[in-house]
Amino acid sequence: MDKQKQIIEMFDQIAPTYDSANRILSLGIDVAWRREACKKAFEYFGENKPSVILDVACGTGDMILHWEKNAKKFQKDFGKIIGIDPSSGMLEVAQEKLKNQLKSRKAELLLGEAKNLRGIENQSVDILSIAYGLRNVVDVKEALSEFARVLKKGGVLVVLEFTKKEKENFLDKIAGFYTRNILPLIGGLVSKNYKAYKYLPDSIDGFLTSSMLTQELSKLGIHTRFIKAYSANISTLLIGVKQ
Ligand SMILES: C[S@@+](CC[C@H](N)C(=O)[O-])C[C@H]1O[C@@H](n2cnc3c(N)ncnc32)[C@H](O)[C@@H]1O
């Protein structure tokens, strides 16, 4: 089976326990990373009301809930929200969760990969987010050009991703020890799938560094306007604006 199919199948397997494992493993810190991502995206988007937000690799729908919550918090209304993910297992959990928790609107959920955003028209998206999803995308360059295709001029790209270190300092070593040794044990216990949680540190190691990602995006006309690593450099937020 090809690598991309294996990754998607792995998410299908861990989907039922994904949210509980995530809550324990992130110790709730991801809430602040996601809030900051929404806040910065609204800032860079400017005064107008975003009519379409697309969350790629939406998984169980967390980022969709954060868009809604933070739009209220930062008084930024938006039109519709679409989530897309290739794992039907993750989408099933999202469907159920959003039905109960998404208060002000209905999200449209689509099955699909980042490299092929079928059903999303050229230059139709105001804000495109991908949270902890990009490192799972095998054909990352194809995915980034899809993002450039669907984003409107002036549209905002939001990437949240675990940081691949160009050079490790002391704090990075501690964070690295946690993700390489502790996280697979806890994630494995909760999901009964050690392999899936062992995959996380491996996927970070195999991913692009922030400067490589910035370079790739700029070739596509998406200029990085903000990039910052949070919480001992564990998570990086990148905000790009399409020219
Ligand atoms: C770590 S989860 C993150 C989910 C969600 N964005 C969040 O913040 O909780 C990664 C997601 O990427 C999805 N994924 C894997 N391969 C993908 C691909 N080629 N294109 C888009 N999404 C993909 C998985 O199905 C999974 O839902």
The ligand as a Tripos MOL2 file, in Angstrom:
@<TRIPOS>MOLECULE
LIG
   27    29     1     0     0
SMALL
NO_CHARGES

@<TRIPOS>ATOM
      1 C1         -3.2230   15.2870   13.3370 C.3       1 LIG1
      2 S1         -4.7500   15.3000   12.5000 S.3       1 LIG1
      3 C2         -5.2340   16.9720   12.6530 C.3       1 LIG1
      4 C3         -6.7060   17.1430   12.5690 C.3       1 LIG1
      5 C4         -7.2410   18.5480   12.8040 C.3       1 LIG1
      6 N1         -6.8020   19.4920   11.8040 N.3       1 LIG1
      7 C5         -6.8910   19.0780   14.1690 C.2       1 LIG1
      8 O1         -6.3530   20.1720   14.2430 O.co2     1 LIG1
      9 O2         -7.1720   18.3950   15.1660 O.co2     1 LIG1
     10 C6         -4.2310   15.1790   10.8340 C.3       1 LIG1
     11 C7         -5.3320   15.0440    9.7970 C.3       1 LIG1
     12 O3         -4.7450   15.0600    8.5020 O.3       1 LIG1
     13 C8         -5.5210   14.2350    7.6700 C.3       1 LIG1
     14 N2         -4.7620   13.8960    6.4550 N.ar      1 LIG1
     15 C9         -3.9190   12.8520    6.2520 C.ar      1 LIG1
     16 N3         -3.4570   12.8700    4.9960 N.ar      1 LIG1
     17 C10        -4.0210   13.9500    4.3870 C.ar      1 LIG1
     18 C11        -3.9530   14.4910    3.0710 C.ar      1 LIG1
     19 N4         -3.1970   13.9360    2.1310 N.pl3     1 LIG1
     20 N5         -4.6830   15.5880    2.7950 N.ar      1 LIG1
     21 C12        -5.4400   16.1710    3.7520 C.ar      1 LIG1
     22 N6         -5.5480   15.7150    5.0000 N.ar      1 LIG1
     23 C13        -4.8370   14.6160    5.3260 C.ar      1 LIG1
     24 C14        -5.8400   13.0510    8.5650 C.3       1 LIG1
     25 O4         -6.9190   12.2850    8.0770 O.3       1 LIG1
     26 C15        -6.1190   13.7310    9.8910 C.3       1 LIG1
     27 O5         -7.4790   14.0090   10.0550 O.3       1 LIG1
@<TRIPOS>BOND
     1     1     2 1
     2     2     3 1
     3     2    10 1
     4     3     4 1
     5     4     5 1
     6     5     6 1
     7     5     7 1
     8     7     8 2
     9     7     9 1
    10    10    11 1
    11    11    12 1
    12    11    26 1
    13    12    13 1
    14    13    14 1
    15    13    24 1
    16    14    15 ar
    17    14    23 ar
    18    15    16 ar
    19    16    17 ar
    20    17    18 ar
    21    17    23 ar
    22    18    19 1
    23    18    20 ar
    24    20    21 ar
    25    21    22 ar
    26    22    23 ar
    27    24    25 1
    28    24    26 1
    29    26    27 1
@<TRIPOS>SUBSTRUCTURE
     1 LIG1         1 GROUP 0 **** ****
